[in-house]
Each structure stands twice: as C-alpha cells, then as structure tokens.
Amino acid sequence: MDRNFLAALLLFAEILVARSSWPADMPQKARIGYPSSVVSTLPFDIAKEKSFYTRAGLDVEYIQMRSAIGPQAILNGNINFFTSPQAAINAAVAGLPLVVVLSLYRDTPWVLVTTKDISRAENLIGKKIAISDIRSSPYYFARAGLKKLGLDEKQVSLVTTGGTSNSFATLATNQVAGAVLSPPFDEKAVSSGYKKFLFLGDLADIPYVGLFTSQAEIRSNRDRIKKTIAAVMDAVTWQRANRAEAVRMIASRYRISPSEAERSYETIVGILSPDGAIDLKKVRGYLALLGEERALPENLDAEKLVDFSMLPSPR
C-alpha cells in the first residue's frame, strides 16, 4: 500500500508540473475574412495595431478573399468571420446558416467615379464600369445608379474585379470608364484626374461593413464572438477620439495625401453606427432588392438574419 501510495503521489506531482508548464490564458484564435482593405475597414486594422484584440484575449488573423466565397469559407471552417453583412444576407436567403452579428455603419459611401470625358449619362452607353463582384454592394449600387440615370443595364458592361482596390486600379489604368468606389479610393481617383459622377450611397438599402458568422459558431463559440466584437467596437471608439492619428494612418496605409485622408476620415466617421446594430428597415430593403431578381423563401423573417445580442453594453 505504501508503494502504491508513493506511485500515486509521484504521478500527481508529475501532473502538477506538467500543468504548471502550460501557458496561462492562451489567446483564442480567430480568422476574419475580408474582400479588400478600405477606409471603412480601418477599425479592424486599429483593433490589431492598437492591441485591442490582444487585450480581449484573441489572436486574430486576416485573410483576404472575394465576397462571393466568404460565406462558404465560414461554413467550411476556413474562417470564423467575414466583414460583409450584405454577403451574409445574400447567402442566408439561399438557405445557408449565417447570421450578421455586427454592423459598423448606418449608411454607405459608394460613389460612381468616371473619367473626365463622361459628362452626361449617355456617355456611359457602351462603356465598362468596374465593380467588386456580382451581387456585391457595388453591383447593386451600380444598378441603382444606372436606373437613376435613365440607362438600361444592358447599355453598360459591369466588370468584376474582386475588390474595391482592384476596381480603382482598373480605373487608374484606363481599362474602364468608371468604377464604383468608396474611401479612400474615390478621393485618390479625384486627385488622379477622375471625377465623382454620381453619389450612390443613398440609392439602395444595403448593409455595409461589419461581421457575420455561422449559427454553429454562435452556438459553440459565443465568447469568441463577444470578444471579437468588443475589440472592434473599442477600435471604433479610438478612431473617433484620435482623429489626427487616424488620419495619418489612412494617409500612410493608402498612400494618399493628408487632405485626401482628412476627407476620407470625415466621410467614414460621419456614417458610423452608434451601437454596432443595423436598422431592420435596411435589412428588409435589401431583401426586397433581392426579391426583384429571384424568388425568396416565403415568410422570410429579417430578424432571424441578425443577432445583436452579443454587442457590448453602452458605456
């Protein structure tokens, strides 16, 4: 019995030593997919650079991918979040179990930027306009813009580029006559000799930048979602409170002038959501837009496409 007791004591001691060697409070890993880096995604950059993720106990990795594959990447487990609520809703109405958990903006800043020789709507007939992807926000805003201008969609060719930065590059190399852009690329294009032909952001109800995830993630990793959202919202608070440094970050990151960065900052901060939630009116408006081009499930409930219960309490 003494020998058995000694053996058990030694085994217990080994376990204690092994456990004491484990790292304390290992950070949770999280992967966030995004289509392109633009000023509207600056809070995600701030969250990483200013260590808001680290303070929340997270180790976050960013993975760039097209919006069209973001939903499936989440369901496959390749990423935990994607930054386009619009892509989530688009996929959810097709039956995929995805939910929007954060919306950073109450409005959108999309603009149709064109070459200077485009002076009226008729000049766009037969021309190419760059957009990120089919069924992306730029796609729907481009269609809304053409409708406002009295043009038929078939009179203009929409060219997919995979992201806003690519759309800007396509315009800057004169491969297209226009592009649907957001800050800072609209300001950068203007400084390069292009012009803002039509503001598009108020022509359609479409969610902008935020986070969506899967229903399975909500069930099994609710704590990780709450930590990720809290860190990004802390970054938003920092962005509001540190204008000068945020403007310098924009200028440096996107290689634009201080004045371009200032205008981009003003545009983006002016449309930030006060609480990280999205008005269901905008969700329903987007569903109506989708319903114009394909049949939607009967009795589709907009409330089931979002879950803002994990947003931090107002401070």
C-alpha positions, -999 to +999 in steps of 0.1 A: +000+000+000+029+023+008+044+017-026+010+023-043+006+055-024+040+067-033+034+059-070+001+078-069+018+107-052+046+108-079+020+107-107+001+136-091+033+156-088+040+150-125+006+162-134+010+194-114+044+201-130+030+195-165+001+218-158+023+245-144+042+245-177+011+252-198+008+288-210-016+308-188-046+323-206-037+311-241-053+336-266-082+323-287-075+322-324-099+339-347-098+343-385-115+372-402-120+372-440-123+405-459-126+414-496-103+444-497-087+469-473-105+503-475-111+531-450-144+515-439-124+485-426-100+507-406-115+497-372-102+462-379-067+475-386-069+496-355-080+467-334-049+448-344-024+476-344-035+491-310-037+456-294-075+456-287-076+420-298-047+411-276-064+428-246-095+408-253-076+375-253-076+370-290-050+361-317-066+374-349-056+366-384-069+384-415-074+365-448-083+384-480-108+367-503-136+376-526-170+383-511-185+355-532-166+328-513-167+343-478-199+325-467-187+291-478-153+297-462-171+303-429-192+271-432-160+251-442-143+264-411-116+282-430-125+315-413-147+324-383-160+358-396-164+378-428-167+416-430-196+419-454-231+417-438-246+420-472-229+388-484-243+370-453-278+380-460-274+371-497-263+337-487-287+332-458-318+337-481-304+308-502-305+286-471-270+289-456-270+292-418-253+325-415-260+355-392-249+391-390-236+400-356-221+434-361-228+464-384-203+492-382-222+518-404-257+531-407-252+543-443-229+536-472-204+560-490-203+544-525-197+568-555-196+563-592-162+577-603-156+582-640-131+596-665-135+633-671-149+629-706-181+614-691-202+645-688-237+630-690-254+597-687-254+590-725-216+590-724-217+558-704-235+538-731-213+510-744-187+517-717-173+495-689-178+501-652-158+483-626-175+466-596-162+442-570-184+412-577-218+402-589-243+406-560-218+427-541-227+461-527-210+479-557-231+457-581-264+467-566-254+504-562-242+504-598-276+491-610-294+517-588-272+544-603-279+533-639-316+534-631-314+569-617-295+580-648-322+565-670-300+539-685-308+502-691-283+478-675-276+462-709-263+495-722-233+493-698-209+465-691-202+457-654-167+443-649-160+424-618-126+429-601-127+411-568-124+442-545-126+480-544-088+484-545-088+464-577-117+485-591-096+516-585-066+500-602-087+491-632-099+526-635-065+541-630-051+521-658-080+532-681-094+497-686-128+510-677-147+544-680-159+543-644-158+524-611-179+521-580-156+532-553-155+541-515-130+560-494-101+564-499-102+553-535-128+578-546-106+607-532-075+591-547-092+589-581-102+625-580-067+636-573-056+615-602-078+634-626-111+614-624-144+628-611-172+618-588-200+615-614-228+603-591-232+596-554-248+562-550-249+556-512-285+567-507-300+549-537-305+515-521-309+499-486-278+477-484-259+468-452-223+479-453-192+467-433-195+446-402-191+409-392-211+378-399-206+343-388-223+309-387-251+297-365-228+269-354-202+295-343-228+313-322-238+280-305-203+268-297-181+299-295-203+327-283-175+340-261-151+344-290-177+364-309-183+387-280-146+393-276-141+400-313-170+424-315-159+442-283-124+447-296-136+461-329-160+485-311-132+496-289-113+504-321-142+525-333-142+545-301-104+550-305-109+561-341-134+588-331-112+600-302-079+601-321-087+620-353-052+632-361-035+598-357-064+580-376-059+605-405-022+598-405-029+560-406-052+565-436-027+586-454+001+562-448-018+530-454-034+540-487-006+563-499-028+593-502-023+630-493-032+644-459-062+663-475-075+631-491-071+613-459-090+640-440-119+639-464-120+601-462-120+602-425-148+627-424-169+606-448-165+574-428-168+587-393-200+605-404-218+573-412-206+551-382-233+532-364-238+544-328-241+509-313-230+483-339-265+472-348-283+477-381-318+490-387-341+462-397-356+485-423-323+483-442-323+445-440-359+444-453-350+469-480-321+447-491-344+416-491-368+435-513-340+442-537-330+406-538-366+397-544-366+417-576-342+392-592-351+359-576-377+341-556-372+343-518-384+318-493-419+325-480-423+341-446-386+351-445-380+368-412-355+396-413-349+394-376-336+358-380-308+371-403-292+392-375-282+386-339-270+417-320-273+401-285-235+399-283-229+436-288-212+453-258-235+472-235-235+510-240-207+527-220 
